[in-house]
Amino acid sequence: MSGSILYIHGFNSAPASKKACQLVTVMEQLGLSEQLRVPALHHHPREAIGQLERAIAELGSPLLVGSSLGGYYATHLAERHGLKALLVNPAVSPHRMFDGYLGTQKNLYTDETWELTHDHVTALAELEVPAPQDGQRYQVWLQTGDETLDYRLAQQYYRACALRIQAGGDHSFQGFAGQLPALLSFAGIGADVYSAIDFTAL
């Protein structure tokens, strides 16, 4: 489906996150809701990837938009299926960071509690792919003020891709709504379709 988008939220996040909601609002205003999927991902990577594979099958060849851990998932899936991906403050090798987080976790949006185990970490490691080399298929949006992830890790890993690095900001990516025209364009949605939208009002 041309112009379709699969949004992949991050660790302990949900479809209720601000970026996801802003994207949903825009696609609704454009009458393109059918071309967007924002699945509520299971906390276990193998389950989450299964959900995302089903969404890709429904949408055809969507643009993958991944935030944080979702950026890691998106990279794996983009490499597997030859899809385009737009990554927002993506996690690089998250399994190397999670050892200190083993144990009880709480979803920031749903209040669901769950146990982060070694099996989660192993499953994440299995998804690692070599650094992408097809710069045409990737846009990587980073903010240097990201307090959760060191943006320089992504800058290095995705160095063959189209990098957009903004000074300041934070892990949630400040000003995301204002960048949505670039996202829509990358998804194959023409400027004539969204020119009437006030992105500053989101």
N, C-alpha and C positions, 0 to 999 in steps of 0.2 A: 504494500500500500504506500504509494508515494506520499511523502510528507508526514508519515507516521512517526511517532516518538514513544520510546519506552523509557520512563523515568525510574532510576534505581536509587533508592534512598540509602543512607549510610547506617553505621553501627548504632544500634539502640534508637534508631529513628523510625519514621512512619510516614504514610501518605499525608498526615496532618502537618508535616514540616512546612515551613514558610515557603521555601523554593518550590516544593511540589504544589502547594496551593496556588501560588502565583501562576505556575504553568497551566494548571487545571483551569483557572479563571480565564486566561487568555485563549486557550483552546475552545472553551465554551463560548466565549464572545465571538470567535471566528466560525462557530458552527462545526468545529472539527473534533468534538469530544470522542467520536468513534475511532479517531486515529491516534488516541493517546491511551497508554496503560500506565498506571501507577500502583503496582502491586504492593500489598503489605507483606514484606518478606519475612519468612521464617528466620529465626536466629541462627539455625544451623546452615552452614554454607552449602551443603549438598542439597538440602531441601530448597534453599533460596535459588540455586542455579536451576533446579528443576522447574520452579515457578517461572523463572525468567525465560527458559527455553520454550515453555508453553506460550508465553506472551509473544515471543519472537515469531513462533509458528502462526499465531493469530494475525499478527501485523504484517508479516511478509519480510520486508527489509527495513526495519525501523532505524532511526537514529537512536543510539543508546546514549542517554544522558545520565551519568553516574556521579554522585556526590560522595566524597570520602571513601568509605569501604565500597560503596556502590561504584566508584570509579575503578576500583580493583576488579570487581565483578564485570563491569562493562568492558574493560581491557581484555579479559579472558574471553568473553563472548564475541567481541569484535574480531579478535584474532581467529577464533574458531570458525566464525561464519562470514568473515570478510565484510563486516558491517562498519559504518561510520560511528564514531564515538566522540562525545563532548564530555570532558571530565572536569569536574569542579572540585578543586582542592583534593585530588585523589590520594588515596592511601597507596603506598608502595611497600610491597612485602609486609603486609599487616601481621602475618603470623609471627614475624620476628619481634613485634611489639606486644603481643598479647600474653606472653608468659606472666607478666606482672598483674594481669587482670583476671586470672583464673578464679572461678568462684561465682557467687551470686551477682547477677546483673539486673538492672531495671530499665525497661524501655522508657525513654524520656517523655513519650507522648501517650502511650497506652497504659503505663504503670504495670505492665506485665513483668513478672520476675522470672528469671531462668538461670541455669547454671552454665557458665562458660567452662568447657572441659578441654582436655588435651586433644580429644577427637575433633573439636572445632578447629583447633590450631592446625592439626594434621590436614584436615579438609581444605583449609585456606592455602596451605603450602602446595597442595596438589593443583591449585588453580593458577600458580605462577607461570608466566610466559616470558620469553625473552623480550627485551625492550622493543617496542614497535618501531618499525622502520619506514612504514608507509605514511609519510607526513600528511598526505592529502586526506587521509581518512580520519585524522585525529585533530581535535582542538583541545587544548589543555589550559584551563583558566585557573590561575594561582593568585593568591593574595599573600604578600610577605608577612602580614600580621597574624597569620594562622597560628593560634595558640595551641592547637592539638597536634598538628603535623608540621614537620620542617619542610617548607615549600621547596627547599633546595634539593631534596631527595627526588621529588617529582620533576623538577627542572632538569636534573641530570638524566633520570630514567627516560623521560620523554623528549630528549634533546633533538631527536630527528623529526619531531612533530611540530605543529603550529602552536607555539606557546604564547599565552597572553598573561603577562605578569604585572599585577598592580601593586603599588606600594601601599602598605597599611592593610585595612580590612581585618577580617578574622576568619575562623574556620567555617562559619555559616555562609561566607562570601557576601559581603556587603554590596548593595547595589545590583543584586542579581536581576531584578525586574527590568532595570534599564538596559541590561544586556540581552534581553529576550529577543529583540529583532535579529540579532546575530545568530542566536540559537535556531530560530524559525527558518532563517535563510539557509543555514547549514542543513536543516532537515528537508530542504527543498520546497519550502512554502514561500511563495513570491511576495515581495514587498507590497505589491498592489493589494494583496489579501489582508495585510495587517496595518496598512498605512493609517487607518482611521482610529486605531487603538491608542489610548493614552496610557503608555506604560508607566508613567510617573505616578499614576493614581492607584497602582496595585498595592 
